[in-house]
Amino acid sequence: MGFLKMVYQVYQRNLLAEIRRGKLPQHVGLILDGNRRYARAIGLPDILEGHRLGANKLEEVLTWCAELDIRMVSIWILSTENLMRPPEELAGLLRLIENKLRGTARDPKIHKKRMRIRVIGKLDVLPDSMREAIREAEEATKNYDGFFLNVALGYGGRQEIVDAMQNLLRDRAAQGMSLERAIEEITPDSLGKYLYTYDLPDPDLIIRTSGEVRLSGFLLWQSAYSEYYFCDAYWPAFRRIDLLRAIRSYQQRERRFGS
């Protein structure tokens, strides 16, 4: 067992040295998938325990990213579809997320890293107490620029585009513009200014765990030119070596911004 551990460590060290010689992604998106399946796979009696393990894993992964000087990470932890889960499970999940957000506002490690928290999504579908926790976390970290963590809550990629279109047309109507003229003004640039992430760079690399090979609408507009990496590991079992392999895969591709 000791020999295998040593081989693993040597492999990880060599992989780290290899990727440090290449261009690193500046913005990484993470779809944290597989918490429930992991809980079932290891025989946990409560599915919520899988989500707790997943939350702990996130802290590890953010540390790995910071060590690589990847200073912007966007995570998807609650989709609009997730809001349709069984009430008991949903209540526990919402409570866990809310407590994590409130803890973030007071966590010395967050302040030491100067980590700015920003929550994106259709926030009006979330409970009042969750929105208050979001406000606390964002307010406590709003002046930081050491690391940027964007948290997608109540998020759906299609809904984001619908919201952007509606808000653009509302603004044009408020300006007294006719519908025909407003339609003519709709361009990728003008619509992009109404996205939840209007002032953020698009992700370079998006990683999804659990073996699912699809984006499910995560940053649907923003990921047009992102590179994707799909990892078989469930999110709570995601390893540092999995992150390094994803980055190596990203570095081995020739990025083409167009057809």
C-alpha positions in Angstrom: 0.0 0.0 0.0 2.9 2.3 0.8 4.5 1.7 -2.6 1.2 2.5 -4.4 0.9 5.7 -2.4 4.5 6.7 -3.3 3.8 6.0 -7.0 0.7 8.1 -6.9 2.6 11.0 -5.2 5.3 10.9 -7.9 2.8 10.9 -10.7 0.9 13.8 -9.1 4.2 15.8 -8.7 5.2 15.2 -12.3 1.7 16.1 -13.6 1.8 19.3 -11.6 5.2 20.2 -13.0 3.9 19.5 -16.5 0.9 21.8 -16.3 2.9 24.6 -14.7 4.8 24.8 -17.9 1.6 25.5 -19.9 -1.0 28.2 -19.9 -3.4 27.8 -17.1 -7.1 28.6 -17.3 -8.0 31.9 -15.6 -11.7 31.1 -15.0 -12.9 27.5 -14.2 -16.5 26.4 -14.0 -17.4 23.5 -11.8 -20.6 21.4 -12.0 -20.6 19.7 -8.6 -22.5 16.5 -9.5 -22.8 13.2 -7.8 -23.3 14.1 -4.1 -26.4 11.9 -3.7 -25.0 9.0 -5.7 -21.8 9.1 -3.6 -23.8 8.9 -0.4 -25.7 5.9 -1.7 -22.5 4.3 -3.0 -20.7 4.4 0.4 -23.9 3.4 2.3 -24.7 6.7 4.1 -28.1 6.6 5.7 -28.9 10.2 4.9 -28.5 11.6 1.4 -27.8 15.0 2.9 -24.5 13.7 4.2 -23.4 13.4 0.6 -24.1 17.1 0.2 -22.1 17.9 3.4 -19.2 16.0 2.1 -19.5 17.8 -1.2 -19.4 21.2 0.6 -16.2 20.2 2.4 -14.7 19.1 -0.9 -15.3 22.5 -2.3 -13.1 24.1 0.3 -10.3 21.7 -0.8 -10.7 22.3 -4.5 -10.7 26.1 -4.1 -7.4 25.8 -2.2 -6.0 23.7 -5.0 -7.1 26.4 -7.6 -5.6 29.2 -5.5 -2.3 27.3 -5.4 -2.3 27.2 -9.2 -3.1 30.9 -9.3 -6.5 30.2 -10.8 -8.3 33.1 -9.1 -11.9 32.8 -10.5 -14.1 29.8 -10.0 -17.8 29.5 -10.8 -19.8 26.7 -9.2 -23.3 25.3 -9.8 -24.8 24.0 -6.6 -28.5 24.4 -7.1 -30.4 24.5 -10.4 -34.0 25.5 -10.9 -34.8 21.8 -11.5 -33.3 21.0 -8.1 -36.1 23.1 -6.5 -38.5 20.3 -7.6 -36.8 17.7 -5.4 -38.8 16.0 -2.5 -39.6 18.6 0.1 -37.7 17.0 2.9 -34.5 16.6 0.9 -34.8 20.1 -0.5 -35.3 21.7 2.9 -32.2 20.0 4.2 -30.2 21.1 1.1 -31.4 24.7 1.3 -30.6 24.8 5.0 -27.0 23.4 4.4 -26.4 26.0 1.6 -27.8 28.8 3.8 -25.6 27.9 6.7 -22.5 27.7 4.5 -23.2 31.2 3.1 -23.7 32.7 6.6 -20.5 30.9 7.7 -18.7 32.4 4.8 -19.4 35.9 5.9 -17.6 35.2 9.2 -14.9 32.7 8.1 -11.4 34.0 8.8 -10.0 31.9 6.0 -12.3 33.7 3.5 -11.1 37.1 4.7 -7.5 36.1 4.8 -7.7 34.9 1.1 -9.7 38.1 0.3 -12.3 36.0 -1.5 -15.2 37.8 -3.1 -18.5 35.8 -3.1 -21.1 36.5 -5.7 -24.3 34.6 -6.2 -26.0 34.3 -9.6 -29.3 32.9 -10.5 -33.1 33.6 -10.3 -32.8 34.6 -6.7 -36.4 35.6 -6.3 -37.4 31.9 -6.3 -35.3 31.3 -3.2 -36.6 31.5 0.4 -36.3 34.9 2.1 -33.8 33.6 4.7 -31.5 32.3 1.8 -31.6 35.7 0.1 -30.6 37.3 3.4 -27.7 34.9 3.8 -26.6 35.7 0.2 -26.7 39.4 1.0 -24.6 38.9 4.1 -21.9 36.9 2.2 -21.8 39.3 -0.7 -21.7 42.4 1.6 -18.9 41.0 3.8 -16.7 40.2 0.8 -17.6 42.9 -1.7 -14.3 44.8 -1.5 -12.0 41.7 -2.0 -10.0 40.9 -5.1 -7.8 38.0 -4.1 -10.1 35.3 -5.3 -13.5 35.3 -7.0 -16.1 32.7 -6.2 -19.3 32.8 -8.2 -22.1 30.6 -6.8 -25.0 29.6 -9.1 -28.1 29.2 -7.0 -31.6 28.7 -8.4 -29.8 28.9 -11.7 -30.9 27.7 -15.2 -29.0 28.7 -18.4 -32.2 29.1 -20.4 -33.9 31.1 -17.7 -30.9 33.4 -17.6 -31.2 34.2 -21.3 -35.0 34.7 -21.0 -34.5 37.1 -18.0 -31.8 39.0 -20.0 -34.1 39.4 -23.0 -37.1 40.5 -20.8 -34.9 43.0 -18.9 -33.5 44.4 -22.1 -36.9 45.0 -23.6 -38.2 46.5 -20.4 -35.4 49.0 -20.4 -36.0 50.0 -24.0 -39.7 50.3 -23.3 -38.9 52.6 -20.3 -36.9 54.7 -22.7 -40.0 55.1 -24.9 -38.6 53.0 -27.7 -41.0 51.1 -30.0 -41.0 47.3 -29.9 -39.8 47.2 -33.5 -36.8 49.5 -32.7 -36.0 47.6 -29.6 -35.9 44.3 -31.5 -33.4 45.8 -33.9 -31.2 46.7 -31.0 -30.9 43.1 -29.8 -27.4 41.9 -30.5 -25.1 39.5 -28.7 -23.3 42.5 -27.1 -26.4 44.3 -26.0 -28.0 41.1 -24.6 -24.8 40.1 -22.9 -25.0 43.2 -20.7 -28.2 41.8 -19.1 -26.8 38.4 -18.1 -26.3 37.5 -14.5 -22.6 37.4 -15.2 -22.6 40.6 -17.3 -19.3 41.9 -15.9 -17.4 38.6 -15.6 -15.1 36.9 -18.1 -16.4 33.7 -19.7 -15.1 30.4 -18.3 -12.0 28.9 -20.0 -12.6 25.4 -18.7 -15.8 23.7 -17.3 -15.5 20.5 -15.3 -18.4 18.2 -14.5 -18.0 15.3 -12.1 -20.0 12.1 -11.8 -19.6 10.8 -15.3 -22.4 12.8 -16.8 -21.4 14.1 -20.3 -23.6 17.2 -20.6 -23.7 20.8 -19.3 -27.4 20.8 -18.4 -27.5 24.5 -19.2 -24.7 25.7 -16.9 -23.5 29.1 -18.2 -25.2 28.3 -21.4 -24.4 31.6 -23.1 -21.0 32.1 -21.6 -19.7 28.6 -22.4 -19.8 29.0 -26.2 -16.0 28.8 -26.4 -15.2 27.0 -23.2 -13.3 23.8 -23.1 -15.2 20.9 -21.3 -13.8 18.1 -19.1 -16.0 15.3 -17.8 -14.7 13.4 -14.8 -16.1 10.0 -13.7 -15.5 10.7 -10.0 -18.5 11.8 -7.9 -17.9 15.3 -6.6 -17.1 14.3 -2.9 -14.5 11.9 -4.3 -12.9 14.5 -6.6 -9.1 14.4 -6.2 -6.4 16.9 -6.8 -5.1 14.7 -9.5 -8.5 14.9 -11.2 -8.2 18.7 -11.3 -4.7 18.5 -12.7 -5.8 16.1 -15.4 -8.6 18.4 -16.4 -6.1 21.3 -16.7 -3.7 19.1 -18.7 -6.5 18.2 -21.1 -7.4 21.9 -21.4 -3.7 22.7 -22.3 -3.5 20.0 -24.9 -6.4 21.5 -27.0 -6.0 24.2 -29.6 -8.7 26.7 -28.7 -10.6 28.1 -31.7 -12.9 31.1 -31.1 -15.3 30.5 -34.0 -16.3 27.8 -36.5 
